[in-house]
């Protein structure tokens, strides 16, 4: 806590003038660096990894040099327990804090959403809206509006991501009409009350738990980080009790290398394993791009029936979970090289991995730029990654190929554009929520007891960091 207070006092004093004016001339800026051949150098701060974009020889800038500063260098990582993992993380962040305090800030930062929020609250990050207005590389209209809306904090844009995934849930429209898209928790529990003797609320496999995600989404809605307060009574407690009373079925995944071709075909033809019959009410869906996977998990597995994106039920009806494809990118307020840092960031956002027709991978989640999403929308059916690919959009029972309909394709496109792409969340708070909901599901404590424990733990955590 002392370290955070020290950092806060010194950094706020250093960049306080940035709150008075957006003009960089009023901020104590670092001196721009130049290479031996005279090229400007953009210093990029990272945390134990080097983003693949910096390694792509087809995406290297020709007019600037990149200097990578790894703040995790020389710090031994220990992930054996959560406490040791947090201690490692704190030590790495201390190195960055000292760089900022000493005036040696990098130009561009690759950080977690949690750290972007922290530094932004201290005025340590540049408002990227201002750079869009000042420079010509990318403008607001180049971005998906949902991305800018979701990443804006108090009217400012502290960071951007180069791609993201949407974790959500869907139901067959014949059960849940379209007007219940992004339904509330009360609506979800009311619907299931009508069907509980006929079907399960959801299915679950070893990689995706709808129950865990919906509790996480609603749990984060219960936390007021600005005032260090939280309240888990009410909707969260009701949902937690609902999950306890309606445990999801765990469907095992076969190890394909150890089963016969006939067993493999039987697995993909199994209606329950793919959720295309009427055994489950809702189904978890991951949207990692406008690609063949999205077509397979919706149009294919839903037996070409119309679907409703209900999301993870929550009090405000915004039940989606956004996961960035990589770190978020922010530009330090102290940087004296903002134009080149912005140009490098724009180059990364426009990055186009080479994707041949036969390749089934090559996208990095949903792109944040309109032009790139339109490219994915328009990709012809003979690309393996295309949402129109005939070979992947089969009915799991009949094995009949066929392209996705235009109406269905447009519905998926519009849904992506409608989801606020807000990635900000505090991992430590998520860990705490996750730790306290498991004993309820296992019937070791009541939902009300868990709500009280969560309130106490999280308010202590927030007050120590306020």
Secondary structure as UniProt FT lines:
FT   HELIX           2..15
FT   HELIX           16..19
FT   HELIX           24..26
FT   STRAND          33..34
FT   TURN            36..37
FT   STRAND          40..46
FT   HELIX           52..55
FT   HELIX           57..59
FT   STRAND          64..70
FT   TURN            71..74
FT   HELIX           82..101
FT   TURN            102..103
FT   STRAND          108..111
FT   HELIX           113..121
FT   TURN            122..123
FT   HELIX           128..134
FT   HELIX           140..142
FT   HELIX           145..151
FT   STRAND          152..153
FT   TURN            154..155
FT   STRAND          156..157
FT   STRAND          163..172
FT   TURN            173..175
FT   HELIX           178..180
FT   TURN            181..182
FT   HELIX           185..195
FT   TURN            196..198
FT   STRAND          200..205
FT   TURN            206..207
FT   HELIX           210..221
FT   STRAND          223..224
FT   TURN            225..228
FT   STRAND          229..230
FT   TURN            233..234
FT   HELIX           235..245
FT   STRAND          249..251
FT   HELIX           256..258
FT   HELIX           261..269
FT   HELIX           271..274
FT   STRAND          280..287
FT   HELIX           292..295
FT   HELIX           296..300
FT   TURN            301..304
FT   STRAND          307..309
FT   TURN            315..316
FT   STRAND          321..324
FT   STRAND          328..332
FT   TURN            333..334
FT   HELIX           338..349
FT   TURN            357..358
FT   STRAND          366..367
FT   HELIX           370..378
FT   TURN            381..382
FT   TURN            384..385
FT   TURN            387..388
FT   TURN            390..392
FT   TURN            396..398
FT   HELIX           406..418
FT   HELIX           427..441
FT   TURN            442..443
FT   HELIX           447..464
//
